[in-house]
Amino acid sequence: MSDRLARARTTGVLAVLRAPSPELALEASEAIIRGGVTGIEVTYSTPDAPAVIRELIARHGDAAYIGAGTVTTPAQAAQAADAGAEFLVSPGTLPALTRAMLDTGRVVMTGALTPTEVMGALELGVDVVKIFPASLGGAAYLGALRGPFPDAPLMPTGGVKPDNLADWYAAGAVAVGAGGDLANGASIAASDWADLEQRAARFAAALASVRS
């Protein structure tokens, strides 16, 4: 196991968090962590994402795995790294942006869907290839990618649910990203923290079952 990926592998599930305000992002993160999912990807769709990242790290330290998502510019990569983000995620793989992300020294996860895109991400040296949107092909598609890329660290994002988590891991996922089925936008907007906690608990239980 790569030391750089040990935290991602151990955490297993990253909650892809999009919130309309920093305050709601923090409350949502706390609910998800209480539910048992300790990986939080604070996307740049969230206002003042670096401040949210900094505060979560101050609160939880090594007990949570906190990073930045929807990184689309080198400036965002630098800001997130300065805030203490442990990993950086981009929805795609642009060479200049990816190199800037790698220059931060943080774990870098960039998006790809086709075999050509996976090859491009691996050639640039990313730590994890985020297969997105994974819902288009499902776990069978991830398994098919394992043919030409048996050792590539692949992380499906999109379409991951508690009841199919085992399928993604059986197909070879190194970790998974979960958006609306975990960090549900409607629940965040309504401040329904009990719902978010329950969603996280279902993901945590599914992950524990996979590992039992």
C-alpha positions as CSV (number, residue, x, y, z in Angstrom):
1,M,0.0,0.0,0.0
2,S,1.3,3.4,-1.0
3,D,1.9,5.6,2.1
4,R,0.3,8.5,0.1
5,L,-2.9,6.5,-0.3
6,A,-3.1,4.9,3.1
7,R,-5.4,7.5,4.5
8,A,-7.7,7.4,1.4
9,R,-7.9,3.6,1.6
10,T,-8.5,3.5,5.3
11,T,-11.2,6.2,5.1
12,G,-12.9,4.4,2.2
13,V,-15.8,6.9,1.6
14,L,-15.3,10.6,0.8
15,A,-18.4,12.7,1.2
16,V,-18.5,15.2,-1.7
17,L,-19.9,18.3,0.0
18,R,-21.6,21.2,-1.8
19,A,-23.2,23.7,0.5
20,P,-24.7,27.2,0.0
21,S,-22.7,28.7,2.9
22,P,-19.6,28.0,5.0
23,E,-21.8,27.7,8.1
24,L,-24.0,25.0,6.5
25,A,-21.0,23.2,5.2
26,L,-19.5,23.0,8.7
27,E,-22.8,21.7,10.2
28,A,-23.2,19.2,7.4
29,S,-19.7,17.9,7.8
30,E,-20.2,17.5,11.5
31,A,-23.4,15.5,10.9
32,I,-21.6,13.2,8.4
33,I,-18.7,12.7,10.7
34,R,-21.0,11.9,13.6
35,G,-22.6,9.3,11.3
36,G,-19.3,7.5,10.8
37,V,-18.0,8.9,7.5
38,T,-14.8,10.7,8.2
39,G,-13.7,11.7,4.7
40,I,-15.0,15.1,3.7
41,E,-14.3,16.7,0.3
42,V,-15.2,20.3,0.6
43,T,-15.9,21.4,-3.0
44,Y,-15.2,24.9,-4.3
45,S,-18.9,25.0,-5.1
46,T,-19.1,26.0,-1.4
47,P,-18.4,29.6,-0.6
48,D,-15.1,30.2,1.2
49,A,-14.2,26.5,0.9
50,P,-10.6,27.0,2.3
51,A,-12.0,28.5,5.5
52,V,-14.3,25.5,5.9
53,I,-11.4,23.1,5.4
54,R,-9.2,25.0,7.9
55,E,-12.0,24.9,10.5
56,L,-12.7,21.2,10.1
57,I,-9.0,20.4,10.4
58,A,-8.8,22.5,13.6
59,R,-11.8,20.7,15.0
60,H,-10.9,17.1,14.1
61,G,-7.2,16.9,13.3
62,D,-6.2,13.4,12.2
63,A,-9.6,12.0,13.2
64,A,-11.0,13.1,9.8
65,Y,-9.6,13.1,6.3
66,I,-10.3,16.6,4.9
67,G,-9.7,17.8,1.4
68,A,-10.8,20.1,-1.4
69,G,-13.0,19.2,-4.4
70,T,-14.0,20.8,-7.7
71,V,-10.5,22.3,-7.9
72,T,-10.4,24.0,-11.3
73,T,-7.6,26.6,-11.1
74,P,-4.0,26.5,-9.8
75,A,-4.9,29.3,-7.4
76,Q,-7.6,27.1,-5.8
77,A,-5.1,24.3,-5.4
78,A,-2.6,26.6,-3.6
79,Q,-5.4,28.1,-1.4
80,A,-6.6,24.6,-0.4
81,A,-3.1,23.4,0.4
82,D,-2.4,26.5,2.5
83,A,-5.6,25.8,4.4
84,G,-4.3,22.3,5.2
85,A,-6.3,20.2,2.8
86,E,-4.8,16.7,2.8
87,F,-6.1,15.9,-0.7
88,L,-7.1,17.8,-3.8
89,V,-9.8,16.6,-6.3
90,S,-10.5,18.0,-9.8
91,P,-13.5,16.8,-11.9
92,G,-11.2,16.5,-14.9
93,T,-7.5,16.2,-15.8
94,L,-6.0,19.4,-17.3
95,P,-2.2,19.1,-17.6
96,A,-1.3,22.6,-16.2
97,L,-3.8,22.4,-13.4
98,T,-2.8,18.8,-12.5
99,R,0.9,19.8,-12.3
100,A,0.0,22.7,-10.1
101,M,-2.0,20.4,-7.8
102,L,1.0,17.9,-7.7
103,D,3.3,20.8,-6.9
104,T,1.5,21.3,-3.6
105,G,2.6,17.9,-2.4
106,R,-0.9,16.9,-1.4
107,V,-2.6,13.7,-2.6
108,V,-4.0,14.5,-6.0
109,M,-7.2,12.9,-7.5
110,T,-8.2,14.0,-11.0
111,G,-11.2,13.0,-13.0
112,A,-11.4,10.7,-16.0
113,L,-14.0,8.5,-17.7
114,T,-12.5,7.0,-20.9
115,P,-9.4,4.8,-21.1
116,T,-7.6,7.6,-22.9
117,E,-8.4,10.0,-20.1
118,V,-7.2,7.4,-17.5
119,M,-3.9,7.1,-19.4
120,G,-3.5,10.8,-19.4
121,A,-4.1,11.1,-15.7
122,L,-1.7,8.3,-14.9
123,E,1.0,9.8,-17.2
124,L,0.8,13.0,-15.3
125,G,1.4,11.1,-12.1
126,V,-1.8,11.6,-10.1
127,D,-2.3,9.6,-7.0
128,V,-5.9,8.6,-7.7
129,V,-7.9,8.6,-10.9
130,K,-11.5,9.7,-10.1
131,I,-13.8,7.9,-12.4
132,F,-16.6,10.4,-13.0
133,P,-19.5,10.3,-13.5
134,A,-19.2,6.6,-12.5
135,S,-23.0,6.3,-12.7
136,L,-22.8,6.2,-16.5
137,G,-21.2,2.7,-16.5
138,G,-21.7,1.5,-13.0
139,A,-19.5,-1.0,-11.2
140,A,-19.2,-3.2,-14.4
141,Y,-17.5,-0.3,-16.2
142,L,-15.0,0.1,-13.4
143,G,-14.3,-3.6,-13.5
144,A,-13.8,-3.3,-17.3
145,L,-11.2,-0.6,-16.7
146,R,-9.3,-3.0,-14.5
147,G,-8.4,-5.0,-17.6
148,P,-6.0,-2.5,-19.1
149,F,-5.3,-0.8,-15.8
150,P,-5.0,-3.5,-13.2
151,D,-2.9,-1.5,-10.8
152,A,-4.3,2.0,-11.3
153,P,-5.9,3.5,-8.1
154,L,-9.4,4.2,-9.3
155,M,-12.1,6.0,-7.2
156,P,-15.6,6.0,-8.6
157,T,-17.7,9.1,-7.9
158,G,-21.3,9.4,-8.9
159,G,-23.9,6.6,-8.5
160,V,-22.3,5.2,-5.3
161,K,-24.9,4.2,-2.7
162,P,-24.8,2.1,0.4
163,D,-26.6,-0.8,-1.4
164,N,-24.0,-1.0,-4.2
165,L,-20.9,-0.1,-2.3
166,A,-19.8,-3.7,-2.2
167,D,-20.1,-3.9,-6.0
168,W,-17.7,-0.9,-6.4
169,Y,-15.2,-2.5,-4.1
170,A,-15.5,-5.8,-5.8
171,A,-14.8,-4.1,-9.1
172,G,-11.5,-2.7,-7.7
173,A,-12.2,0.7,-6.2
174,V,-9.4,2.1,-4.0
175,A,-12.1,4.4,-2.3
176,V,-15.4,5.9,-3.4
177,G,-16.8,9.4,-3.6
178,A,-20.4,9.9,-2.6
179,G,-22.4,13.1,-3.4
180,G,-26.1,13.4,-3.2
181,D,-26.8,10.1,-1.7
182,L,-24.6,11.1,1.3
183,A,-24.1,14.8,1.4
184,N,-27.7,15.4,0.2
185,G,-28.2,19.0,-1.0
186,A,-31.9,19.2,0.1
187,S,-31.0,18.0,3.6
188,I,-28.2,20.6,3.9
189,A,-30.5,23.4,2.7
190,A,-33.1,22.4,5.2
191,S,-30.5,21.9,8.0
192,D,-31.8,18.3,8.4
193,W,-28.7,17.1,10.2
194,A,-30.4,14.0,11.5
195,D,-31.0,12.9,7.9
196,L,-27.4,13.5,7.0
197,E,-26.2,11.6,10.0
198,Q,-28.4,8.6,9.1
199,R,-27.2,8.7,5.5
200,A,-23.6,8.6,6.7
201,A,-24.4,5.8,9.2
202,R,-25.7,3.7,6.3
203,F,-22.6,4.3,4.3
204,A,-20.4,3.5,7.3
205,A,-22.3,0.2,7.9
206,A,-22.0,-0.8,4.2
207,L,-18.2,-0.1,4.3
208,A,-17.8,-2.1,7.5
209,S,-19.7,-5.0,5.9
210,V,-17.4,-4.9,2.8
211,R,-14.4,-5.1,5.1
212,S,-15.7,-7.8,7.5
